[in-house]
Amino acid sequence: MQLTQRILVLVLLAVVGTPAMAVWPIADGDGKQLPSLAPMLEKVNPAVVNISTFATRQEANPLMNDPFFRHFFGPHQRSPQMRRSQSAGSGVIVNASEGTVITNFHVIDGADEIKVSLNDGRTFDAKLVGADPDVDIAILDIDGSDLSEVKMADSERTRVGDFVVAIGNPFGLGQTVTTGVVSAIGRSGLGIEGYENFIQTDASINPGNSGGALVNLNGELVGINTAIIAPAGGNVGIGFAIPTNMARHSLEQILEHGEVKRGQLGVIIQDLTPDLAEAFELGDQQGVVVSEVQKDSAAEDAGIEQGDVIVEFDGKPMKSAAQLRNAVGVHRVGDKVKIKVIRDGKEKTLSAKVGESQGNLLASKSLHKFLDGAHLANNQEPKGVVIQALDQGSPAQSYGLRQGDVITSVNKRRVEDLDDLKSAVSKSKNQLLLRLLRGNAALYLVLK
């Protein structure tokens, strides 16, 4: 063997490390040293599935939305056509004995029928057990025997530079494997989901890969592939996966309760910018500023005060408001946590019991596509739902909604709280007539 070849093999073996060496054969059939992922993939691939969804939609001539054309065509206009559409995605079997499949919510959103296909040719009808749209996770159930599963790793141990393999069904081609490394961890603020803590990778992820597996060299699941940045319409080496620890939280609650119940502290927070750090005389300290503590909240019970700077939550350093929001979001109601704050230049450690949601939520596609990106909360006086904030460039902002607007009715139906809003918007997919209170004025706004 040439010197360069020997050096290459030694480097590869050193990078992989002892636990993963079993996936790298020492020699091929000709006795040549040649690294390969094949042994690991032969165990993992049977547990990565293709998901086909079917939906029937009413399709009408868009001209019929115009009263002039409806009058012109008269009573003999054609009735709306029913159209059946199909889409494809991926999923991962995480419990073979129970037939539990994890995928993205957007893969199955709006589907009337879901089918799961294995790489051995078998196809099953799948039942939707539950979903967590704010994380983009959905759980399916299939009834099959001799299934394979992928073990879920502790994603907190994933490091930048780790080798990873993405497995899925890009463009409906069938099961496909791509490789790369972990490019970054803890990515947030992308506006893709309500809760974001993505693993970024350069392993090729394309349309159809959504819901597929991101595994390490031990064949353990570290993430669920969910999104890409594709300015040219194809993969450019920037893909994102939901870490397994976040996905596991959704999975466990859905299997236990049929839904995800997130706890809250009851604080309004913001990033500790350099200017704020200087004003608080904190130097280069990183953390999250508490700008308001809600009455009768878990934060108030714990003794958190306005102006506190949260520097550690549940033993982990906090560097941004998004990170803290994610950290709280993966805890169940009733969980006890330690919170370290800086108050008047001194560190204090407080004990908090994560409380129930007091009605605040990030509107997502699960609520209504027109309200995506609006942060909503119950408004006490007058009764209604107030828009606390709007994500820049979000659909809600583009439709003309503003921070501070109070929604009092939807489609002429009175809205007094978030439950009323959820019920009202669920009855109309293509148009919402909102009555808003904006300052001292009231107005109607049509979203369609």
N, C-alpha and C positions, 0 to 999 in steps of 0.2 A: 504494500500500500504506500502511496506517495505520502510525503511528509504533510502536505496541506490537507489531504484527506483525513490523516490521522488526527490532526489538530482539530478539524471540523467535528469529527465524531466525539472527541474528548470534550469540546466546548458544549455540544448539544447535551451530552450526558450530565455535565456539571450544572447546566441551566435547569434541566428537568428535576434533578434531585432524587434522592432515594425512594420516596413514596410513589413517585410516578414512573419509575424505571420499568415497571411491569408492562407499560404500554409501548415500550420501545424495544422491539426485538433486537437481539445482539447480532443476528445474521439472517440473511434471506436464504432462499433455496440454493443459491450458488455459493454460500458461505461468506458473502460480502456483508460488511457492517453497514446497515442502512436503517436509519430511524423511521418509524411508521406509527401513525395513530390508529391503524386498522384494528388491533386487538381491543382497544378501549371502545372504539365506535361500534364494533360488533356487539358489545354489551348494551350500549346506550341507544343506538338507532331504533331498535324495536319499540322503545318507549316514547319516541317522538312521533306524533301523529299528524296527519293532514286533516283539516277541518273544512267541510263544505257547508255553506249555509244557503238557504233558499227563502225567498220572501216574495209575497204577492202584493203588488201595489196598484192602486188606481191611477190610471194615466189619462188625463183629459187634455184636450186641445187648449194651450195657454191663451188663445184668443178668446175663449169662452169666459175668461175672467173680466173681460171688458164689456160693460153693459151695451155699448153700441153694437158690437159684433153679435151678442146674444139676441138683440132685437133684430139685427139684419138677417140672421139665420132662422129666426122664428122658432116655432115649437117642434120643427122637424130635425133639429140638431142631433147629432149622434151622441149616444150615452157614453160616459167614460169607459175606456178600455181597461181591462185587468191585465197586468203584465207581471210575469214571474221572473225574478232576477236571481242570479247565483253569484256567490263570491267564495274565495278560498283563503285559508289561513293555516296556522299551525297550532299545535298544543303539545303538552307533555303529561304523560301518565306518572303521577307521583305516589299512587297507592294502587298496586296491581290487584290486591285481594278485593278491594272495594270498587275498582273501576273508576277512580277519581282522576279527572283530567283538568289541568290548569291551562288557561289561555288568556288572551286579552279580551276585555269587554267589547272593544270596538270590532273584534272579529265576529262576534255573534249578535251585536246590537241590532234589534229590529227583525231578527230572523224568525220565520215561522217554523222552520225545520232545520235541524242540525245533524249532520252525519260525520262520523269520525272514521277515518280509514287508517289501517296499520300498514307497515311496509311489507307484511306478508300477504297482503291482498284482501284481508278481511275488512268488512265495513259494518259499522254499528250505528243505530239511531241513538242520539245522545239527548239526555235530559239536562236542562239548565237548572242547577241546584241553587245558584245565587250569584250575585255580582257585586263588585265594589268599583263603580265607575270612576270615582275620584282618584283611584290608583290605576285604573284600567285593567282590572283582574276579573275574570269570570271562572266559575267552577262548573264543570260538566260531570255527568255520571253516565258510564256505559256498562252494559251487562255482557261481559265476555269472560272466557276462561283462558288460562295460559297466557296472561298478559305480563309484560315486563314493566318495570318502573325505574325511575331515576332518583337516586338519593339526593336530598336537598342539603347543600353545604351551608355552613355559617358564612354568609356573605360579608360579615364584618372582617373576616380574615383575608378578603380579597385585596390585593395590592396592585398599584400601578406597575405595569411591566409583566404581570402574570400572563402566561399563555392561555388563551381561551379558544373554544371551538363553538361556532354558531351552527345550529341544525334546524332546518325548517323546509318550507315548501314555497320557494320564491317563484312568483309569476305563474303558479300552478303547475310547475314543471315536475313536481315530485320531490321526494326527500333529497336535500342537497346539503353538503358540508362545506363550511368555509372556516378559515383559521385567522387568528390575529392575536393581539395583546390587549390588555386592559389599558386604555389610554388615559382615563381619569375616573375618579370615584366621587360620589356625592354631588353630581351635577343637579342643579335646581334652577328655578327662575326662567325656565324655557317656555312656560305657558302651555305645555303639552297636556299635563294632567293637573288635578287639584293638589295632589301630594307628589312631590318630585324628589327623588334621591338616587338618580340614575347612575348605573355603571356605563361609562362610555367606552366603546371599543372600535377598532378599525377592522374587525372581522366583518366581511361583507354581509350586510342585512339589506334585503330588498322587499318590495311589496309581496306579501304572501308569507314572509318570514315571521310576521307578527304572531306572538303567542308561542313561538318556538323556543328551543333550549339554548342557553349559553352555558357551556360546561367547562370545567377546568380539566387539566390533564389526567386527573384521577377519575374522570367520568362523572363528577358530581355537579349537580345543578347549582350555578351561582347566580343566574338571572333569567328573566323571561324577556325575550327580545320584543321591543314594542314600537320603536320609532327610529327614523333617520333624518338627518339634515341633507336634503337633496336639491340644491339650487338648480341643477341641470336636469332634474327628473330621474336620476339614477344614483347609485351608491358612490359616494365620494370619500368613504372611509370614516364617516362620523355616524355611528349608530349608538342606540341607547337601549339598555335593558333594565327592567325593574329588579332590584336585588331580592334574593330569595327570602331574606329576613322580613322584608316588607310584604312580599307575596304570601309568606307563611302566616303572617298576622291576619291577612284577609281570608286566607284559606280556612284557618282554624275557626274564626268567628262565623263564616258562612256555613260551615259544616255543623256548628253548634247551634247557631241562632237563625240561620237562613238569611242573615244580613250582617253588615258591619256596623257596630255601635262604637263610635270614637269618643274618647274622653276629651275634655278641655280643661285648661287652667282657668280661663276667664280673664285673660289679659289682652290688651292691645299693645303690640310690640313693634319695634323698628330696629334697623341695623345701627350699630354703634359706629358712626362715621368718624373720620379723623377730626372733623370740627366738633362733633359732640364729645369725643374723647378728650379734646382739649378743654372744652367747657366744663366737663365733669372732673378735670384734672386727673385723668387716668393714663396719660402718656400713650404708649403704644398698645395698651390693653385691648383685647378683642372680647366681644360679647354682644348682648342684645338688650336694648333699652326698653323698660316697661313704661309706656306713656300713659296707660290707664289701667286700673284694676276694677273689674266689674263687681257690682254689689252682690253679696251672698254667693260669691264664686269660690271655687277651690283655692284660687290664689289668695283671696281675702282671708279665708280660713287659715291658710298657711303663714300669713303675716307678710306677704309680698306687698310692697308699697310702690306707688307712683315714683318714678325716678330711679328705682333699683336697676342695676345692670346685672343681668343673668349671665354668668360666665361658665356655669357648669350645670348640666341637667342629667340626673341619673348616672353620675360618674363620668360623663363625657363632656369635653369642652365644647362650648357653643360659640360659633363665629358669625352666625347670621340669623335673621329672623326666620328665614325659610328652613334652616336646619333645625331650629327649636320647634317650629310648627310640625315638622316631620317627626321629631323625637317624641312630641306629645301625642301625635296622631297614631303612633303604633302601640300606644298603651291602652289597656282596657279601663273602663270606668271602675274605680275602686283601687287601682294599683297605687301603691305607696312609693314615692320617689324622693330623693334628696336633691335640693336645688341650692346651688351656691351663688350668692349675689354679692355685689359690692354696693355698699350704702354709706355715703359720707366718707368714702376713702377706706372703709374697713370691710373685710370679708365676713359674711355671715352664712351659715348653712341652715337651711330651713327644710322642714319635712312637709310634704304635700300629699294629699290623696286626690288622684285624678278624678275630676267631677264629670257629671253628665253634661252633654251639650245643652246650652241655654238658647238654642235656636239659631246660632250662627252657622253658616255653611258657605262653601264655595259652589256657586251654581255650575253645573256641568251638563254635558249632553244627556245625562240621566234625568235631569230636571226638564230642560228644553234647550234645543240648539240655539234659539234666538237669545237666550239669557246666558249663554256660555261666557264666562269671564267676569260675571258680576258677583261681588261678595254681598250676600244678603243677610239680613237679621230681622227679627220681629221688632216692630215699632210700637211703643206703648201709647203714645198720644200724638197725633190721631192713630187709631188702629190701622195696621197695614204692615207692609214689608218694605224696609228701607234699604236702599243700595248704599252700602258702606264704602265700597271702593270698586273700581273698574280696572281690569287688566288692560294695559296699553295695547291697542290694535285688536282687541277681542271683538267677537260678533256683537256682544251687548253694547259696546261703545260705538260700533259702526252704525247701529240702529238708532242712535241719538239719545240713549239713556245717559244720565248724569249722576255723579256721586251726590247723595242727599235726596234723590227722588224717592218718594214714598208711593208704592203701588197699592192702590185701594180697591181696584177691581180688575178682573180679567174676563174679556168677552161678556161684559155686563153682569158678571157674577161677583158678588162682594168678597173681598179678600181681607181678612183680619190678622192672619199669621201665616207662617211658612207652610203649615199643613194645608190651609185653604189654597195657597198658591200652587202647591204641588198638585192638588186635586184638580184645580181649574186648568192648568196648562196641559195636563195629561190628556184632556179631551179635545185638543186641537193641535195638529202637527204642523200645519202649513200657514197658520195665521194667528196672531194674538192681538186683541184690541185691549190696550192697557189704559186705565185711568190713573193719572199720576198727580201727586201734589208736589209742586216744584216752587219752593219759596212760599210766597203768599198767593200763588196762582194754582189753578187746576187745569189739566189739559188731557186730551186723549192722544195716544200714539199707537199707530198700526205697525206691527212687525210682520212682514211676510216675505 
